Amino acid sequence: MSEVNIDADLVRNGDAALSHTEEKMVEMTNGCICCTLREDLLEEVGKLAREGRFDHLLIESTGVSEPMPVAETFTFQDESGKSLGDIAEIDTMVTVVDALNFLSDFSAIDKLKDRGESMGEQDERTIVDLLSDQIDFANVILLNKTDLVSEEQLHTIHGMIRALNPQAKIYDTLHSQVPLSAVMDTGLYDQKLAEQHEGWLDSLVEHTPETEEYGISNFVYHSRIPFHPQRIFDVFNQEWPGVIRSKGIFWLATRLKYAGFWSQAGAIGKHQCAGHFWAAVPKTQWPDDARSIDAVWQEPNGDCRQEIVLIGTNMDRNHLTQMFDAALLTPEEYNSSPTDWERKFPDPFPKWEMGLMA
């Protein structure tokens, strides 16, 4: 969904329990599974299947993805006539519903034409269309953040989901925590029922990417200047107009060795420690394959940087960029001694504990 794969960076450089000597991470970025990545997905799944080491494969697409075209991808044939369906079958389609924002999203989102994002005067679609598509095609629905809504609101949300999809299994969750058996090896996906959905296989002929269909856009905020801790803390605690999802790493003037991790979905934002920047790690401790580090390395501060992906509707990129820019150190502050920054600048962020990645 963006030019920067924040999740891949976190897995590659963070504390994730992966054996990098035995496992290879395959990164597919900035494309649609249903269009530009179809053949890539077929190739990579084929490689994994031929290894014979795995029972299940979990594909997590972007939050603005439509599930039906992803399912249709399993019927797509390459030039040699091969398809994903020859080597793998869909077991379960899972959708996560944000309980905190669901009611407001369903009742208050403008029509696309009201925002100047429509495909024409007759285009009546809204973000609700996307939410409905995701719920309607699911076998399992994780109703998340249920601790942030009242019992009455929860009851209403259950009723709305049931109206959209009476057959799906619904699990009320906190942090989307469920047993693996609830979402894997369930046998709930029924290909014949899927093929009865209106529009099935339409995307194999002509699929409109979600970014165009729902007026969703994205951009990445970059900077190589540290944030003033108080000013960026204030930014993190204010509304970002039009932003639905944001995620990335940030760099504080008072914690120069550490990468902060920012994640926001709807009205909920979290910040914590992502680990050390590689610039603070002796090269003797770098991975053997340092290409991912070299790709973001810039003198004089190495990989220390601000890199935040923003996804939303009707976003004012200039306004959001100016909002972040105002939180950076000013030229006068930056030109002072870095040893004084920790002493001079107020830092309202809580103490960071290493290894607490989201």
N, C-alpha and C positions, 0 to 999 in steps of 0.2 A: 504494500500500500504506500510505500515511500522509497526514496532513493537510499535511505539508511535503514539497515536491519538491526534495530536496537536489541531485539531478543537474541539474535545470533551473536552480537558482541558480548552480551551478558553471559551467555552460555560458554562462549569461547574463552573469555577472560576472567570470569567470576569463579565462585566456589562450587559450581555445579559438580555433582558427583559423576563425572564422565572420565573414562580412561582414554586419554587422548592418544595413547600408544596403540590401542586396539580398535577404537571407534573412529569413524570419519563423519564429520558433520557436513551435510549437503545443504547449501544455502540457495534458495530460489527467491529473488527479490524483485520488487517493482514490476509485477506482471499479474495477470489474471489466470488462475488455474484453468478456467473455462476457455481461455483464448491463447495467449502467448505462452503459457507454461504447460499446456496440455501434453506436448511431446516430451518436455523435460520431466514431467511427473511420471509418464509412462516409462521412460528410460530408467529413472532412479528407483521406482518401485520394482521394476523388473530385476535390477541388480540385487536389491534386498531379497526378493523372492528366491532368486537363484542360489543365494547363499544358504538357504534352508535353515537359518538360525532363529527365525522369528515366527511367533504365532500371530501377532497382531501389529498393525500399523495405525498410529493415530495421526490424522491430518488435521491440523488446526489452521483454518483459514482466517483471514482478517475479519474483524467484527462487522464489516459492512458487506460481507459476502452473502450472496443468495445461495441457499443450499441445493436447490434443484439443479442448476447448471453444474455444480460440483459433482452431484450424483450422475448426471448425464455424461460426465467426463469418462466414466467407466465403460461407456459404449462407444467412445471415440476410437476410430481405427486409424493407425498411421499408414504410411505409403505402402507398407508390406502387408497390411490387413490385420495387424495385431492390435489388441486393445487391452486396457487394464483388466477388463472382465475375464480375460483369458488366464490371468495369473492371480487375481484377487477378487474378492466380492465384498460389497458393503455389508457391514454387520449392524451398525447403529448410527443414526443421525442424531447428534446432540446439539441443543441450543441452550445458551445461558441467558436468562432474563434478569435484568437489573430491576429488582423490586422497588428500590428507592425512587427511580426515575420513570418507571413504566407508566404510571397513571398520567403524569404530566406530559410525557412524550405522546401518549395516545390521544390526549385531549387538547394539547396546545400547540403542536407543531404546525407551522404554516404550510400551505400548499406551495409546491415548487414554483408555480407561476407567480405567486405573490412575492417571491424572492428573486425573480428574474432568472430562474434556473431551468425553466420548463423546456420541453421539446416542441412546444407550440401552444396556441391558445386553448386547444381542447385537452391539454395535459392536466389531469386532475390529481396526479400522484403526490404523495407526501412521504416523509420519513416513516410514517405509520405503515405504508405499503411494504417497506423493507422489514419492519418488525413483524408484520403479519406473515410475510413469506417465510421468515425464519421459524416462527412458531408453527405454522401450518404444516411444514414438511418434516418436523422433528418427530423422532420416536421417544426421545427422553428430553425433558426440560428441567434444567437446574434453575430454580427460582432463588436467586442469590441475594444477599444483603437483607434477609428477612428480619434481622434484628433491628433494622433501621426504619421499619414501618409498623403501624399499629395492627392489632388483630383484625379490625374492621377493614383496613386497607388490604391486608393480606387476603382476606376472604373475597374482596372485590376482584383482586388480581387473579386469584384462582378461578373465579367465575368467568373472567374475560378470556383467560387461556383455554379453559374448557370449551368456551363457545367457539374459539378458533380451531381447537384441535382436541376433540373428545377422547381420542385413542391414546394420546401420549401419556407416558408415565411422568409425574411431576415430583421432584424432590426439593423440599425447602432446605436451603443450605446457607452456611456461613463460610466465606472464602471458597465457595464451590467445592467444599470437601464432601466427597461421597466415596463409598467403596468402589474399587475398580470394577467389580462385578455389575455395578449399576450402569456403567457406560461402555463396557467392553465385553465381547462374547455374550451378548444378550439375545442375538438372533431375532431382534425386533424389526429390522428393516425388511420390507416386503417389496420386491421389485415390481410385481404385478400391480400392487396398489400405487406405487410411485408413478408408474406409466399411465395411470388414470388421472393424474393431476393435469389440470388445464395448462397448456403450454409445454408439456413434456416434449423434449427433443427440439424445441424451437431454437434453443441456443446453439445447437449443432449447425444450424443453418446460418443464423445471424444473431450473435449475442452482444447485447449492449453492456459494457462494463458498468459495474455498480457506481463507479465514480461519475459516470455521465448520467446514468438513469436517475440517480437520487440527488444529483447536484452536490456530491461530496468531493472535497478537495483536500490536499495536504501540502505542507511545506516543512522544511527543517530549519530551525534557528541554529546558526553557527556563530561561535565567537571564540577567540583565543585569549580573551581577557577575563580574569576572575570576576565573579559576582561579589558585590558588597553583601555580606550575610543578612543584614537587617532589611535591605531593600528587596532582595530576592525572596526573603521570607514573607514580606508583605505582598509581593506579587503572587506567591503560591497561595495566599489566603484571600485573594480577590477573584471576582468572576472574570472569565476569559470569554468574551462574546463570540458565539458561534462554534466554540471548540467542544467537540464531543469526546475526543480521546486524545491524550498526549502522553508521551513516554520518552525518557532519555536520561542522559547523564549531565551533571552540572558540576562546576568547579568553584569552590568558595575561597576567598582570599585568606580566610582564617584557618583553612584546613587544606593547604596546598598539595599535600601528598595524596589526598583521598578523593575518589570520585563519588559524588552523590548520585543517588538514583531517584528519579522522579517518575511517578505513574499516576495518571488521572483518568477516571472514567465517569462521565456525567458530573455530578456535584461532589464526588469523592476524590480527593487527591492524597497521595502518600509520598513521603520522602524519607530516605534512609541511606545507609552506606553501601556502595557497590563494591568497595575494595580499594586497593591502591592503584593509582595510575602507574603504568609501566615505567614512566619517567622516574618514579621513586623506588623502582626495584632494580637491584644490580643485574647487569646483563647476564651474569653467570646463572641467574635464576629464570631467565626468559625461556619460553618454549623453543624447541629446536626449529620449528617452523614459525618464523617471526614476520611473515608477510602481512598478516592482519595488523600488526603493530606498525610496520613500515608504511602501510597505506594511510595511516592517520598521523604519522609523525611529522611535526614541523618544529624547527628551531625557533626560539631558544627553549621552549617548554615541552618539547616532545609531544606526548598524546594528551596533555592536560588541556581541556577544552569544554565548551558548552555545546551540546548536541541534542536538541530536543525536537522530536517529531510531533507535529500538531495535525490532527485530522478533524474536520468539522464541516459545517454548512454555512455558507454566506460569511465566511471569515474575512475580517479586514486585516490582511497580511501586514500592511504598513503600520496599523495601530498596534498589533501584537508585537511586531518587531521593535517598535519604539518603546513598548512596555518593558521588554527584556533589556533593550539597550540602556534604559534609564537605571537599571539595576546593576549594570557593570560598574567597575571602578572608573571614576573620572580620570582624565589624564593626570591631574594633579595628584590624586590618590595613588595612581599606578606608579608614578615616578618617585614616590616616597619609598622608604626602605621596606621591603617585604617582611623583615624581622619585626617591624613595628605594627604590621597589619593586625596580627592576633591580639596585640595589646590595645590598639586604638579603636578597632571596629567592634561595635556590639554584635554579638552572635547569639540569636535567640533559638537556634536549632538545638535539639536535645543531643546529649552525648551519643556518638555513633558507636555501635558495637559491630565489630567485623563479622562478616559471614551471614548477615541477616538479609539476604536477598529475597525480593518478592517474586 
